[in-house]
Amino acid sequence: MLPFAAEEIKEYLSQINDWSVVDNKQIEKEFIFKNFVEGLAFTNKVGAIAEAEGHHPDIFIHDYKKVKITLSTHAIGGLSANDFILAAKIDQLEK
């Protein structure tokens, strides 16, 4: 499997909310919560989804209430449909 080209990334990016592309190799989004407890609860929900999908993001909790999620498919050194599918599932947690 090859990583997505710029056109594919653009097409898939239009289907998720407020994620940014970094170097055409990963997507990321920062979530801001009211407090640490809410951010941690969100992180645990993301972890459960990621484990079920077998696709694991980088998760960075900072400034006590912010959670930054970074997705890429490490095995191919870039982005695949799996990254965008997981991003869409993470977005559903906000609702």
N, C-alpha and C positions, 0 to 999 in steps of 0.2 A: 504494500500500500504506500502510495506517495502522499506527502503533505499537500493540503489544499493550496492552489495558486491564488493570487490576489483576487481574481474574479469570483472564485468560489467562496472565498472568505467574505467578500462584500455581500454576496447573495445570502449567505447564512446569517451574517451579522444583522441584516435587516429584519430578521425574525426573532431577535432577542432584544431585551430592554437595557439600553445604556451600558453595554459592555464595550471596552476599548480594545483595539488590536495593538499588540506590541511586536514590532519587528516582523510582522507577518508570520509569527511563530507561536504566539499565545494570545489569549484574550483575558482581560481582567476587569473586575468591577469592585468598587468599594461600597460597603453597606454601613450605614450609621444608625446606631440604636440609642435608646434613652439612657442605657447604663450597661455596665459590664455583664450583669446577669443575662440581659436580653441578648447581647452579642454572643455570649457563650452558648446560650440555648440554641441560637441560630446556627452556630458553628457545629454543634452536636447533630442538628438535623441535617446539615450539609454532609457531615461525615457518614451518617446512616444512608443517605441517598447514594453517595459516592461508593460506599462499600457494596451496596446492592447492585450498582452499575459496573463494579469492577474497574472504575475509572477515578483516579484519586487526584484531587486538586492540591495546589499549594494554598495553605490558609494562614493568614497573618492577622492576629489580633493586636491592635495597637491603639494608643491614646485611650485606653480603657473601654471604649465603646464602638470602635471601628473595626470592621472585618473586611479584609481585602482577599478576594478569591482570584487565583490565577489558574487558568486551564491550558493545557497543551497535551498532545499525545507524544510522550517522551520516546516511544519506540520508533517513531518516524521523524522525530525532530521538528515537528510543526503541528499544524491544526488538522483535525479530521471531524467528521460528522459527530463523533462521540463527544467532542468538546462542546459543541453547540447544543446537543441534546441535554447534556448535564447542565449547561448554563440555563436552558429553558426550565428545567426542573428546579433549579435553585431559585430562579425568578418566581416560581409559583409559591415558594415559601413566604414571599413578601406579602402575599394577599391574605 
